[in-house]
C-alpha cells in the first residue's frame, strides 16, 4: 500500500464526510424544530425525556465517529495528496 492518491479519491474520506454531514443536519434539525428548547424539555414525560436524550447522544456519537473516520483516513499509510 505505497500508492498515493488525491484526497478527493478516498472513498473512506467521503464516507466519513457524508456521515458527518448527516449527523450535523440531524442535530441542527433538532435545534431548529425546537426539540431542545427548555420549555419543550420541561413538558416532556420521563420516558419522552429519556428518548430525547438518547437521540441527542446518538447524534453526538455519530459526529465524533465521523470525525474519527476522517482523521483516521487522513493519517492512514496510503497517503492522500
mmCIF file of the N, C-alpha and C atoms, coordinates in Angstrom:
data_MODEL
# 
_entry.id   MODEL 
# 
loop_
_atom_site.group_PDB 
_atom_site.id 
_atom_site.type_symbol 
_atom_site.label_atom_id 
_atom_site.label_alt_id 
_atom_site.label_comp_id 
_atom_site.label_asym_id 
_atom_site.label_entity_id 
_atom_site.label_seq_id 
_atom_site.pdbx_PDB_ins_code 
_atom_site.Cartn_x 
_atom_site.Cartn_y 
_atom_site.Cartn_z 
_atom_site.occupancy 
_atom_site.B_iso_or_equiv 
_atom_site.pdbx_formal_charge 
_atom_site.auth_seq_id 
_atom_site.auth_comp_id 
_atom_site.auth_asym_id 
_atom_site.auth_atom_id 
_atom_site.pdbx_PDB_model_num 
ATOM 1   N N  . UNK A 1 1  ? 0.826   -1.192 0.000  1.00 0.00 ? 1  UNK A N  1 
ATOM 2   C CA . UNK A 1 1  ? 0.000   0.000  0.000  1.00 0.00 ? 1  UNK A CA 1 
ATOM 3   C C  . UNK A 1 1  ? 0.867   1.251  0.000  1.00 0.00 ? 1  UNK A C  1 
ATOM 4   N N  . UNK A 1 2  ? 1.677   1.351  -0.995 1.00 0.00 ? 2  UNK A N  1 
ATOM 5   C CA . UNK A 1 2  ? 2.554   2.510  -1.095 1.00 0.00 ? 2  UNK A CA 1 
ATOM 6   C C  . UNK A 1 2  ? 2.076   3.498  -2.138 1.00 0.00 ? 2  UNK A C  1 
ATOM 7   N N  . UNK A 1 3  ? 0.930   3.223  -2.735 1.00 0.00 ? 3  UNK A N  1 
ATOM 8   C CA . UNK A 1 3  ? 0.406   4.128  -3.739 1.00 0.00 ? 3  UNK A CA 1 
ATOM 9   C C  . UNK A 1 3  ? -0.105  5.405  -3.096 1.00 0.00 ? 3  UNK A C  1 
ATOM 10  N N  . UNK A 1 4  ? -0.080  6.469  -3.847 1.00 0.00 ? 4  UNK A N  1 
ATOM 11  C CA . UNK A 1 4  ? -0.659  7.717  -3.365 1.00 0.00 ? 4  UNK A CA 1 
ATOM 12  C C  . UNK A 1 4  ? -1.848  8.066  -4.241 1.00 0.00 ? 4  UNK A C  1 
ATOM 13  N N  . UNK A 1 5  ? -2.748  8.817  -3.661 1.00 0.00 ? 5  UNK A N  1 
ATOM 14  C CA . UNK A 1 5  ? -3.898  9.304  -4.425 1.00 0.00 ? 5  UNK A CA 1 
ATOM 15  C C  . UNK A 1 5  ? -4.307  10.646 -3.862 1.00 0.00 ? 5  UNK A C  1 
ATOM 16  N N  . UNK A 1 6  ? -5.059  11.352 -4.635 1.00 0.00 ? 6  UNK A N  1 
ATOM 17  C CA . UNK A 1 6  ? -5.551  12.656 -4.200 1.00 0.00 ? 6  UNK A CA 1 
ATOM 18  C C  . UNK A 1 6  ? -6.570  12.446 -3.081 1.00 0.00 ? 6  UNK A C  1 
ATOM 19  N N  . UNK A 1 7  ? -6.716  13.426 -2.225 1.00 0.00 ? 7  UNK A N  1 
ATOM 20  C CA . UNK A 1 7  ? -7.616  13.301 -1.075 1.00 0.00 ? 7  UNK A CA 1 
ATOM 21  C C  . UNK A 1 7  ? -9.049  13.042 -1.516 1.00 0.00 ? 7  UNK A C  1 
ATOM 22  N N  . UNK A 1 8  ? -9.467  13.643 -2.613 1.00 0.00 ? 8  UNK A N  1 
ATOM 23  C CA . UNK A 1 8  ? -10.855 13.504 -3.054 1.00 0.00 ? 8  UNK A CA 1 
ATOM 24  C C  . UNK A 1 8  ? -11.130 12.147 -3.704 1.00 0.00 ? 8  UNK A C  1 
ATOM 25  N N  . UNK A 1 9  ? -10.109 11.310 -3.875 1.00 0.00 ? 9  UNK A N  1 
ATOM 26  C CA . UNK A 1 9  ? -10.284 9.975  -4.423 1.00 0.00 ? 9  UNK A CA 1 
ATOM 27  C C  . UNK A 1 9  ? -10.488 8.922  -3.335 1.00 0.00 ? 9  UNK A C  1 
ATOM 28  N N  . UNK A 1 10 ? -10.457 9.329  -2.098 1.00 0.00 ? 10 UNK A N  1 
ATOM 29  C CA . UNK A 1 10 ? -10.596 8.395  -0.981 1.00 0.00 ? 10 UNK A CA 1 
ATOM 30  C C  . UNK A 1 10 ? -12.072 8.158  -0.655 1.00 0.00 ? 10 UNK A C  1 
ATOM 31  N N  . UNK A 1 11 ? -12.543 6.940  -0.879 1.00 0.00 ? 11 UNK A N  1 
ATOM 32  C CA . UNK A 1 11 ? -13.942 6.634  -0.556 1.00 0.00 ? 11 UNK A CA 1 
ATOM 33  C C  . UNK A 1 11 ? -14.167 6.634  0.956  1.00 0.00 ? 11 UNK A C  1 
ATOM 34  N N  . UNK A 1 12 ? -13.150 6.256  1.712  1.00 0.00 ? 12 UNK A N  1 
ATOM 35  C CA . UNK A 1 12 ? -13.279 6.293  3.177  1.00 0.00 ? 12 UNK A CA 1 
ATOM 36  C C  . UNK A 1 12 ? -13.485 7.716  3.675  1.00 0.00 ? 12 UNK A C  1 
ATOM 37  N N  . UNK A 1 13 ? -12.728 8.622  3.110  1.00 0.00 ? 13 UNK A N  1 
ATOM 38  C CA . UNK A 1 13 ? -12.863 10.023 3.498  1.00 0.00 ? 13 UNK A CA 1 
ATOM 39  C C  . UNK A 1 13 ? -14.253 10.542 3.154  1.00 0.00 ? 13 UNK A C  1 
ATOM 40  N N  . UNK A 1 14 ? -14.730 10.245 1.953  1.00 0.00 ? 14 UNK A N  1 
ATOM 41  C CA . UNK A 1 14 ? -16.056 10.706 1.554  1.00 0.00 ? 14 UNK A CA 1 
ATOM 42  C C  . UNK A 1 14 ? -17.149 10.067 2.409  1.00 0.00 ? 14 UNK A C  1 
ATOM 43  N N  . UNK A 1 15 ? -16.977 8.809  2.791  1.00 0.00 ? 15 UNK A N  1 
ATOM 44  C CA . UNK A 1 15 ? -17.942 8.169  3.680  1.00 0.00 ? 15 UNK A CA 1 
ATOM 45  C C  . UNK A 1 15 ? -18.009 8.877  5.022  1.00 0.00 ? 15 UNK A C  1 
ATOM 46  N N  . UNK A 1 16 ? -16.846 9.246  5.554  1.00 0.00 ? 16 UNK A N  1 
ATOM 47  C CA . UNK A 1 16 ? -16.807 9.991  6.812  1.00 0.00 ? 16 UNK A CA 1 
ATOM 48  C C  . UNK A 1 16 ? -17.437 11.362 6.691  1.00 0.00 ? 16 UNK A C  1 
ATOM 49  N N  . UNK A 1 17 ? -17.191 12.026 5.569  1.00 0.00 ? 17 UNK A N  1 
ATOM 50  C CA . UNK A 1 17 ? -17.769 13.362 5.346  1.00 0.00 ? 17 UNK A CA 1 
ATOM 51  C C  . UNK A 1 17 ? -19.295 13.278 5.252  1.00 0.00 ? 17 UNK A C  1 
ATOM 52  N N  . UNK A 1 18 ? -19.797 12.292 4.500  1.00 0.00 ? 18 UNK A N  1 
ATOM 53  C CA . UNK A 1 18 ? -21.247 12.136 4.365  1.00 0.00 ? 18 UNK A CA 1 
ATOM 54  C C  . UNK A 1 18 ? -21.888 11.821 5.715  1.00 0.00 ? 18 UNK A C  1 
ATOM 55  N N  . UNK A 1 19 ? -21.272 10.931 6.473  1.00 0.00 ? 19 UNK A N  1 
ATOM 56  C CA . UNK A 1 19 ? -21.800 10.593 7.797  1.00 0.00 ? 19 UNK A CA 1 
ATOM 57  C C  . UNK A 1 19 ? -21.780 11.810 8.724  1.00 0.00 ? 19 UNK A C  1 
ATOM 58  N N  . UNK A 1 20 ? -20.715 12.588 8.648  1.00 0.00 ? 20 UNK A N  1 
ATOM 59  C CA . UNK A 1 20 ? -20.617 13.795 9.466  1.00 0.00 ? 20 UNK A CA 1 
ATOM 60  C C  . UNK A 1 20 ? -21.701 14.790 9.106  1.00 0.00 ? 20 UNK A C  1 
ATOM 61  N N  . UNK A 1 21 ? -21.903 15.027 7.813  1.00 0.00 ? 21 UNK A N  1 
ATOM 62  C CA . UNK A 1 21 ? -22.935 15.976 7.388  1.00 0.00 ? 21 UNK A CA 1 
ATOM 63  C C  . UNK A 1 21 ? -24.332 15.507 7.800  1.00 0.00 ? 21 UNK A C  1 
ATOM 64  N N  . UNK A 1 22 ? -24.602 14.218 7.653  1.00 0.00 ? 22 UNK A N  1 
ATOM 65  C CA . UNK A 1 22 ? -25.910 13.690 8.048  1.00 0.00 ? 22 UNK A CA 1 
ATOM 66  C C  . UNK A 1 22 ? -26.141 13.871 9.544  1.00 0.00 ? 22 UNK A C  1 
ATOM 67  N N  . UNK A 1 23 ? -25.131 13.617 10.336 1.00 0.00 ? 23 UNK A N  1 
ATOM 68  C CA . UNK A 1 23 ? -25.244 13.778 11.786 1.00 0.00 ? 23 UNK A CA 1 
ATOM 69  C C  . UNK A 1 23 ? -25.446 15.235 12.165 1.00 0.00 ? 23 UNK A C  1 
ATOM 70  N N  . UNK A 1 24 ? -24.683 16.119 11.524 1.00 0.00 ? 24 UNK A N  1 
ATOM 71  C CA . UNK A 1 24 ? -24.815 17.545 11.830 1.00 0.00 ? 24 UNK A CA 1 
ATOM 72  C C  . UNK A 1 24 ? -26.184 18.076 11.419 1.00 0.00 ? 24 UNK A C  1 
ATOM 73  N N  . UNK A 1 25 ? -26.676 17.666 10.246 1.00 0.00 ? 25 UNK A N  1 
ATOM 74  C CA . UNK A 1 25 ? -28.003 18.104 9.812  1.00 0.00 ? 25 UNK A CA 1 
ATOM 75  C C  . UNK A 1 25 ? -29.088 17.609 10.763 1.00 0.00 ? 25 UNK A C  1 
ATOM 76  N N  . UNK A 1 26 ? -28.923 16.404 11.274 1.00 0.00 ? 26 UNK A N  1 
ATOM 77  C CA . UNK A 1 26 ? -29.885 15.861 12.232 1.00 0.00 ? 26 UNK A CA 1 
ATOM 78  C C  . UNK A 1 26 ? -29.892 16.696 13.514 1.00 0.00 ? 26 UNK A C  1 
ATOM 79  N N  . UNK A 1 27 ? -28.704 17.037 13.996 1.00 0.00 ? 27 UNK A N  1 
ATOM 80  C CA . UNK A 1 27 ? -28.609 17.847 15.219 1.00 0.00 ? 27 UNK A CA 1 
ATOM 81  C C  . UNK A 1 27 ? -29.163 19.253 14.988 1.00 0.00 ? 27 UNK A C  1 
ATOM 82  N N  . UNK A 1 28 ? -28.852 19.847 13.839 1.00 0.00 ? 28 UNK A N  1 
ATOM 83  C CA . UNK A 1 28 ? -29.361 21.184 13.525 1.00 0.00 ? 28 UNK A CA 1 
ATOM 84  C C  . UNK A 1 28 ? -30.880 21.162 13.409 1.00 0.00 ? 28 UNK A C  1 
ATOM 85  N N  . UNK A 1 29 ? -31.414 20.102 12.821 1.00 0.00 ? 29 UNK A N  1 
ATOM 86  C CA . UNK A 1 29 ? -32.862 19.974 12.692 1.00 0.00 ? 29 UNK A CA 1 
ATOM 87  C C  . UNK A 1 29 ? -33.532 19.903 14.063 1.00 0.00 ? 29 UNK A C  1 
ATOM 88  N N  . UNK A 1 30 ? -32.907 19.204 15.014 1.00 0.00 ? 30 UNK A N  1 
ATOM 89  C CA . UNK A 1 30 ? -33.469 19.131 16.367 1.00 0.00 ? 30 UNK A CA 1 
ATOM 90  C C  . UNK A 1 30 ? -33.503 20.511 17.011 1.00 0.00 ? 30 UNK A C  1 
ATOM 91  N N  . UNK A 1 31 ? -32.474 21.297 16.783 1.00 0.00 ? 31 UNK A N  1 
ATOM 92  C CA . UNK A 1 31 ? -32.419 22.634 17.369 1.00 0.00 ? 31 UNK A CA 1 
ATOM 93  C C  . UNK A 1 31 ? -33.458 23.540 16.724 1.00 0.00 ? 31 UNK A C  1 
ATOM 94  N N  . UNK A 1 32 ? -33.517 23.530 15.401 1.00 0.00 ? 32 UNK A N  1 
ATOM 95  C CA . UNK A 1 32 ? -34.464 24.401 14.687 1.00 0.00 ? 32 UNK A CA 1 
ATOM 96  C C  . UNK A 1 32 ? -35.913 24.012 14.931 1.00 0.00 ? 32 UNK A C  1 
ATOM 97  N N  . UNK A 1 33 ? -36.170 22.728 15.128 1.00 0.00 ? 33 UNK A N  1 
ATOM 98  C CA . UNK A 1 33 ? -37.545 22.281 15.335 1.00 0.00 ? 33 UNK A CA 1 
ATOM 99  C C  . UNK A 1 33 ? -38.016 22.563 16.759 1.00 0.00 ? 33 UNK A C  1 
ATOM 100 N N  . UNK A 1 34 ? -37.106 23.002 17.609 1.00 0.00 ? 34 UNK A N  1 
ATOM 101 C CA . UNK A 1 34 ? -37.479 23.304 18.985 1.00 0.00 ? 34 UNK A CA 1 
ATOM 102 C C  . UNK A 1 34 ? -37.408 22.107 19.910 1.00 0.00 ? 34 UNK A C  1 
ATOM 103 N N  . UNK A 1 35 ? -36.863 21.005 19.438 1.00 0.00 ? 35 UNK A N  1 
ATOM 104 C CA . UNK A 1 35 ? -36.794 19.789 20.246 1.00 0.00 ? 35 UNK A CA 1 
ATOM 105 C C  . UNK A 1 35 ? -35.878 19.944 21.452 1.00 0.00 ? 35 UNK A C  1 
ATOM 106 N N  . UNK A 1 36 ? -34.943 20.871 21.398 1.00 0.00 ? 36 UNK A N  1 
ATOM 107 C CA . UNK A 1 36 ? -34.041 21.079 22.527 1.00 0.00 ? 36 UNK A CA 1 
ATOM 108 C C  . UNK A 1 36 ? -34.354 22.372 23.271 1.00 0.00 ? 36 UNK A C  1 
ATOM 109 N N  . UNK A 1 37 ? -35.515 22.935 23.018 1.00 0.00 ? 37 UNK A N  1 
ATOM 110 C CA . UNK A 1 37 ? -35.960 24.138 23.719 1.00 0.00 ? 37 UNK A CA 1 
ATOM 111 C C  . UNK A 1 37 ? -36.264 23.780 25.172 1.00 0.00 ? 37 UNK A C  1 
ATOM 112 N N  . UNK A 1 38 ? -35.846 24.604 26.104 1.00 0.00 ? 38 UNK A N  1 
ATOM 113 C CA . UNK A 1 38 ? -36.041 24.293 27.522 1.00 0.00 ? 38 UNK A CA 1 
ATOM 114 C C  . UNK A 1 38 ? -37.510 24.166 27.894 1.00 0.00 ? 38 UNK A C  1 
ATOM 115 N N  . UNK A 1 39 ? -38.362 24.970 27.291 1.00 0.00 ? 39 UNK A N  1 
ATOM 116 C CA . UNK A 1 39 ? -39.792 24.875 27.592 1.00 0.00 ? 39 UNK A CA 1 
ATOM 117 C C  . UNK A 1 39 ? -40.360 23.543 27.121 1.00 0.00 ? 39 UNK A C  1 
ATOM 118 N N  . UNK A 1 40 ? -39.917 23.087 25.966 1.00 0.00 ? 40 UNK A N  1 
ATOM 119 C CA . UNK A 1 40 ? -40.373 21.792 25.447 1.00 0.00 ? 40 UNK A CA 1 
ATOM 120 C C  . UNK A 1 40 ? -39.859 20.670 26.342 1.00 0.00 ? 40 UNK A C  1 
ATOM 121 N N  . UNK A 1 41 ? -38.599 20.750 26.730 1.00 0.00 ? 41 UNK A N  1 
ATOM 122 C CA . UNK A 1 41 ? -37.995 19.707 27.566 1.00 0.00 ? 41 UNK A CA 1 
ATOM 123 C C  . UNK A 1 41 ? -38.706 19.616 28.911 1.00 0.00 ? 41 UNK A C  1 
ATOM 124 N N  . UNK A 1 42 ? -39.089 20.746 29.497 1.00 0.00 ? 42 UNK A N  1 
ATOM 125 C CA . UNK A 1 42 ? -39.768 20.743 30.793 1.00 0.00 ? 42 UNK A CA 1 
ATOM 126 C C  . UNK A 1 42 ? -41.128 20.057 30.728 1.00 0.00 ? 42 UNK A C  1 
ATOM 127 N N  . UNK A 1 43 ? -41.764 20.043 29.556 1.00 0.00 ? 43 UNK A N  1 
ATOM 128 C CA . UNK A 1 43 ? -43.090 19.455 29.416 1.00 0.00 ? 43 UNK A CA 1 
ATOM 129 C C  . UNK A 1 43 ? -43.053 17.967 29.074 1.00 0.00 ? 43 UNK A C  1 
ATOM 130 N N  . UNK A 1 44 ? -41.891 17.421 28.834 1.00 0.00 ? 44 UNK A N  1 
ATOM 131 C CA . UNK A 1 44 ? -41.787 16.014 28.467 1.00 0.00 ? 44 UNK A CA 1 
ATOM 132 C C  . UNK A 1 44 ? -41.980 15.111 29.677 1.00 0.00 ? 44 UNK A C  1 
ATOM 133 N N  . UNK A 1 45 ? -42.583 13.973 29.438 1.00 0.00 ? 45 UNK A N  1 
ATOM 134 C CA . UNK A 1 45 ? -42.679 12.941 30.463 1.00 0.00 ? 45 UNK A CA 1 
ATOM 135 C C  . UNK A 1 45 ? -41.310 12.267 30.572 1.00 0.00 ? 45 UNK A C  1 
ATOM 136 N N  . UNK A 1 46 ? -41.095 11.511 31.626 1.00 0.00 ? 46 UNK A N  1 
ATOM 137 C CA . UNK A 1 46 ? -39.778 10.919 31.840 1.00 0.00 ? 46 UNK A CA 1 
ATOM 138 C C  . UNK A 1 46 ? -39.359 9.996  30.694 1.00 0.00 ? 46 UNK A C  1 
ATOM 139 N N  . UNK A 1 47 ? -40.271 9.195  30.150 1.00 0.00 ? 47 UNK A N  1 
ATOM 140 C CA . UNK A 1 47 ? -39.924 8.301  29.047 1.00 0.00 ? 47 UNK A CA 1 
ATOM 141 C C  . UNK A 1 47 ? -39.561 9.101  27.794 1.00 0.00 ? 47 UNK A C  1 
ATOM 142 N N  . UNK A 1 48 ? -40.298 10.167 27.536 1.00 0.00 ? 48 UNK A N  1 
ATOM 143 C CA . UNK A 1 48 ? -40.004 11.003 26.378 1.00 0.00 ? 48 UNK A CA 1 
ATOM 144 C C  . UNK A 1 48 ? -38.662 11.699 26.543 1.00 0.00 ? 48 UNK A C  1 
ATOM 145 N N  . UNK A 1 49 ? -38.369 12.100 27.762 1.00 0.00 ? 49 UNK A N  1 
ATOM 146 C CA . UNK A 1 49 ? -37.103 12.774 28.032 1.00 0.00 ? 49 UNK A CA 1 
ATOM 147 C C  . UNK A 1 49 ? -35.936 11.823 27.803 1.00 0.00 ? 49 UNK A C  1 
ATOM 148 N N  . UNK A 1 50 ? -36.094 10.584 28.251 1.00 0.00 ? 50 UNK A N  1 
ATOM 149 C CA . UNK A 1 50 ? -35.042 9.592  28.030 1.00 0.00 ? 50 UNK A CA 1 
ATOM 150 C C  . UNK A 1 50 ? -34.836 9.371  26.533 1.00 0.00 ? 50 UNK A C  1 
ATOM 151 N N  . UNK A 1 51 ? -35.918 9.277  25.770 1.00 0.00 ? 51 UNK A N  1 
ATOM 152 C CA . UNK A 1 51 ? -35.801 9.104  24.324 1.00 0.00 ? 51 UNK A CA 1 
ATOM 153 C C  . UNK A 1 51 ? -35.113 10.302 23.677 1.00 0.00 ? 51 UNK A C  1 
ATOM 154 N N  . UNK A 1 52 ? -35.447 11.508 24.119 1.00 0.00 ? 52 UNK A N  1 
ATOM 155 C CA . UNK A 1 52 ? -34.828 12.718 23.569 1.00 0.00 ? 52 UNK A CA 1 
ATOM 156 C C  . UNK A 1 52 ? -33.332 12.739 23.874 1.00 0.00 ? 52 UNK A C  1 
ATOM 157 N N  . UNK A 1 53 ? -32.976 12.350 25.087 1.00 0.00 ? 53 UNK A N  1 
ATOM 158 C CA . UNK A 1 53 ? -31.556 12.303 25.469 1.00 0.00 ? 53 UNK A CA 1 
ATOM 159 C C  . UNK A 1 53 ? -30.822 11.270 24.628 1.00 0.00 ? 53 UNK A C  1 
ATOM 160 N N  . UNK A 1 54 ? -31.466 10.120 24.388 1.00 0.00 ? 54 UNK A N  1 
ATOM 161 C CA . UNK A 1 54 ? -30.845 9.085  23.559 1.00 0.00 ? 54 UNK A CA 1 
ATOM 162 C C  . UNK A 1 54 ? -30.574 9.583  22.147 1.00 0.00 ? 54 UNK A C  1 
ATOM 163 N N  . UNK A 1 55 ? -31.505 10.349 21.594 1.00 0.00 ? 55 UNK A N  1 
ATOM 164 C CA . UNK A 1 55 ? -31.328 10.882 20.240 1.00 0.00 ? 55 UNK A CA 1 
ATOM 165 C C  . UNK A 1 55 ? -30.167 11.880 20.210 1.00 0.00 ? 55 UNK A C  1 
ATOM 166 N N  . UNK A 1 56 ? -30.090 12.729 21.210 1.00 0.00 ? 56 UNK A N  1 
ATOM 167 C CA . UNK A 1 56 ? -29.009 13.715 21.273 1.00 0.00 ? 56 UNK A CA 1 
ATOM 168 C C  . UNK A 1 56 ? -27.659 13.010 21.415 1.00 0.00 ? 56 UNK A C  1 
ATOM 169 N N  . UNK A 1 57 ? -27.602 12.012 22.283 1.00 0.00 ? 57 UNK A N  1 
ATOM 170 C CA . UNK A 1 57 ? -26.351 11.274 22.482 1.00 0.00 ? 57 UNK A CA 1 
ATOM 171 C C  . UNK A 1 57 ? -25.963 10.537 21.199 1.00 0.00 ? 57 UNK A C  1 
ATOM 172 N N  . UNK A 1 58 ? -26.929 9.914  20.544 1.00 0.00 ? 58 UNK A N  1 
ATOM 173 C CA . UNK A 1 58 ? -26.640 9.195  19.300 1.00 0.00 ? 58 UNK A CA 1 
ATOM 174 C C  . UNK A 1 58 ? -26.104 10.141 18.229 1.00 0.00 ? 58 UNK A C  1 
ATOM 175 N N  . UNK A 1 59 ? -26.678 11.331 18.133 1.00 0.00 ? 59 UNK A N  1 
ATOM 176 C CA . UNK A 1 59 ? -26.189 12.316 17.160 1.00 0.00 ? 59 UNK A CA 1 
ATOM 177 C C  . UNK A 1 59 ? -24.765 12.742 17.496 1.00 0.00 ? 59 UNK A C  1 
ATOM 178 N N  . UNK A 1 60 ? -24.498 12.972 18.775 1.00 0.00 ? 60 UNK A N  1 
ATOM 179 C CA . UNK A 1 60 ? -23.158 13.384 19.189 1.00 0.00 ? 60 UNK A CA 1 
ATOM 180 C C  . UNK A 1 60 ? -22.132 12.283 18.906 1.00 0.00 ? 60 UNK A C  1 
ATOM 181 N N  . UNK A 1 61 ? -22.503 11.040 19.190 1.00 0.00 ? 61 UNK A N  1 
ATOM 182 C CA . UNK A 1 61 ? -21.596 9.916  18.940 1.00 0.00 ? 61 UNK A CA 1 
ATOM 183 C C  . UNK A 1 61 ? -21.344 9.759  17.440 1.00 0.00 ? 61 UNK A C  1 
ATOM 184 N N  . UNK A 1 62 ? -22.380 9.961  16.631 1.00 0.00 ? 62 UNK A N  1 
ATOM 185 C CA . UNK A 1 62 ? -22.217 9.868  15.180 1.00 0.00 ? 62 UNK A CA 1 
ATOM 186 C C  . UNK A 1 62 ? -21.273 10.947 14.668 1.00 0.00 ? 62 UNK A C  1 
ATOM 187 N N  . UNK A 1 63 ? -21.380 12.147 15.198 1.00 0.00 ? 63 UNK A N  1 
ATOM 188 C CA . UNK A 1 63 ? -20.485 13.231 14.797 1.00 0.00 ? 63 UNK A CA 1 
ATOM 189 C C  . UNK A 1 63 ? -19.041 12.879 15.167 1.00 0.00 ? 63 UNK A C  1 
ATOM 190 N N  . UNK A 1 64 ? -18.838 12.415 16.388 1.00 0.00 ? 64 UNK A N  1 
ATOM 191 C CA . UNK A 1 64 ? -17.487 12.056 16.839 1.00 0.00 ? 64 UNK A CA 1 
ATOM 192 C C  . UNK A 1 64 ? -16.940 10.905 15.994 1.00 0.00 ? 64 UNK A C  1 
ATOM 193 N N  . UNK A 1 65 ? -17.768 9.899  15.736 1.00 0.00 ? 65 UNK A N  1 
ATOM 194 C CA . UNK A 1 65 ? -17.330 8.769  14.921 1.00 0.00 ? 65 UNK A CA 1 
ATOM 195 C C  . UNK A 1 65 ? -16.935 9.192  13.519 1.00 0.00 ? 65 UNK A C  1 
ATOM 196 N N  . UNK A 1 66 ? -17.694 10.100 12.951 1.00 0.00 ? 66 UNK A N  1 
ATOM 197 C CA . UNK A 1 66 ? -17.378 10.595 11.615 1.00 0.00 ? 66 UNK A CA 1 
ATOM 198 C C  . UNK A 1 66 ? -16.053 11.338 11.607 1.00 0.00 ? 66 UNK A C  1 
ATOM 199 N N  . UNK A 1 67 ? -15.839 12.153 12.606 1.00 0.00 ? 67 UNK A N  1 
ATOM 200 C CA . UNK A 1 67 ? -14.580 12.900 12.702 1.00 0.00 ? 67 UNK A CA 1 
ATOM 201 C C  . UNK A 1 67 ? -13.398 11.943 12.864 1.00 0.00 ? 67 UNK A C  1 
ATOM 202 N N  . UNK A 1 68 ? -13.573 10.921 13.689 1.00 0.00 ? 68 UNK A N  1 
ATOM 203 C CA . UNK A 1 68 ? -12.509 9.929  13.876 1.00 0.00 ? 68 UNK A CA 1 
ATOM 204 C C  . UNK A 1 68 ? -12.217 9.206  12.557 1.00 0.00 ? 68 UNK A C  1 
ATOM 205 N N  . UNK A 1 69 ? -13.261 8.878  11.788 1.00 0.00 ? 69 UNK A N  1 
ATOM 206 C CA . UNK A 1 69 ? -13.064 8.206  10.499 1.00 0.00 ? 69 UNK A CA 1 
ATOM 207 C C  . UNK A 1 69 ? -12.292 9.101  9.535  1.00 0.00 ? 69 UNK A C  1 
ATOM 208 N N  . UNK A 1 70 ? -12.634 10.362 9.505  1.00 0.00 ? 70 UNK A N  1 
ATOM 209 C CA . UNK A 1 70 ? -11.943 11.297 8.613  1.00 0.00 ? 70 UNK A CA 1 
ATOM 210 C C  . UNK A 1 70 ? -10.478 11.444 9.025  1.00 0.00 ? 70 UNK A C  1 
ATOM 211 N N  . UNK A 1 71 ? -10.236 11.625 10.304 1.00 0.00 ? 71 UNK A N  1 
ATOM 212 C CA . UNK A 1 71 ? -8.854  11.762 10.792 1.00 0.00 ? 71 UNK A CA 1 
ATOM 213 C C  . UNK A 1 71 ? -8.073  10.485 10.534 1.00 0.00 ? 71 UNK A C  1 
ATOM 214 N N  . UNK A 1 72 ? -8.715  9.338  10.765 1.00 0.00 ? 72 UNK A N  1 
ATOM 215 C CA . UNK A 1 72 ? -8.053  8.063  10.518 1.00 0.00 ? 72 UNK A CA 1 
ATOM 216 C C  . UNK A 1 72 ? -7.660  7.894  9.066  1.00 0.00 ? 72 UNK A C  1 
ATOM 217 N N  . UNK A 1 73 ? -8.533  8.306  8.174  1.00 0.00 ? 73 UNK A N  1 
ATOM 218 C CA . UNK A 1 73 ? -8.213  8.204  6.743  1.00 0.00 ? 73 UNK A CA 1 
ATOM 219 C C  . UNK A 1 73 ? -7.067  9.132  6.374  1.00 0.00 ? 73 UNK A C  1 
ATOM 220 N N  . UNK A 1 74 ? -7.068  10.325 6.930  1.00 0.00 ? 74 UNK A N  1 
ATOM 221 C CA . UNK A 1 74 ? -6.010  11.276 6.602  1.00 0.00 ? 74 UNK A CA 1 
ATOM 222 C C  . UNK A 1 74 ? -4.649  10.844 7.155  1.00 0.00 ? 74 UNK A C  1 
ATOM 223 N N  . UNK A 1 75 ? -4.656  10.066 8.242  1.00 0.00 ? 75 UNK A N  1 
ATOM 224 C CA . UNK A 1 75 ? -3.398  9.602  8.834  1.00 0.00 ? 75 UNK A CA 1 
ATOM 225 C C  . UNK A 1 75 ? -3.020  8.189  8.380  1.00 0.00 ? 75 UNK A C  1 
ATOM 226 N N  . UNK A 1 76 ? -3.794  7.593  7.480  1.00 0.00 ? 76 UNK A N  1 
ATOM 227 C CA . UNK A 1 76 ? -3.534  6.233  7.035  1.00 0.00 ? 76 UNK A CA 1 
ATOM 228 C C  . UNK A 1 76 ? -2.223  6.135  6.279  1.00 0.00 ? 76 UNK A C  1 
ATOM 229 N N  . UNK A 1 77 ? -1.742  4.909  6.126  1.00 0.00 ? 77 UNK A N  1 
ATOM 230 C CA . UNK A 1 77 ? -0.455  4.704  5.460  1.00 0.00 ? 77 UNK A CA 1 
ATOM 231 C C  . UNK A 1 77 ? -0.506  5.018  3.980  1.00 0.00 ? 77 UNK A C  1 
ATOM 232 N N  . UNK A 1 78 ? -1.661  4.788  3.332  1.00 0.00 ? 78 UNK A N  1 
ATOM 233 C CA . UNK A 1 78 ? -1.807  5.220  1.949  1.00 0.00 ? 78 UNK A CA 1 
ATOM 234 C C  . UNK A 1 78 ? -1.969  6.731  1.958  1.00 0.00 ? 78 UNK A C  1 
ATOM 235 N N  . UNK A 1 79 ? -0.988  7.417  1.530  1.00 0.00 ? 79 UNK A N  1 
ATOM 236 C CA . UNK A 1 79 ? -1.015  8.875  1.600  1.00 0.00 ? 79 UNK A CA 1 
ATOM 237 C C  . UNK A 1 79 ? -1.986  9.453  0.600  1.00 0.00 ? 79 UNK A C  1 
ATOM 238 N N  . UNK A 1 80 ? -2.640  10.518 1.009  1.00 0.00 ? 80 UNK A N  1 
ATOM 239 C CA . UNK A 1 80 ? -3.538  11.235 0.124  1.00 0.00 ? 80 UNK A CA 1 
ATOM 240 C C  . UNK A 1 80 ? -2.868  12.574 -0.168 1.00 0.00 ? 80 UNK A C  1 
ATOM 241 N N  . UNK A 1 81 ? -2.902  12.971 -1.403 1.00 0.00 ? 81 UNK A N  1 
ATOM 242 C CA . UNK A 1 81 ? -2.275  14.234 -1.764 1.00 0.00 ? 81 UNK A CA 1 
ATOM 243 C C  . UNK A 1 81 ? -3.287  15.354 -1.764 1.00 0.00 ? 81 UNK A C  1 
# 
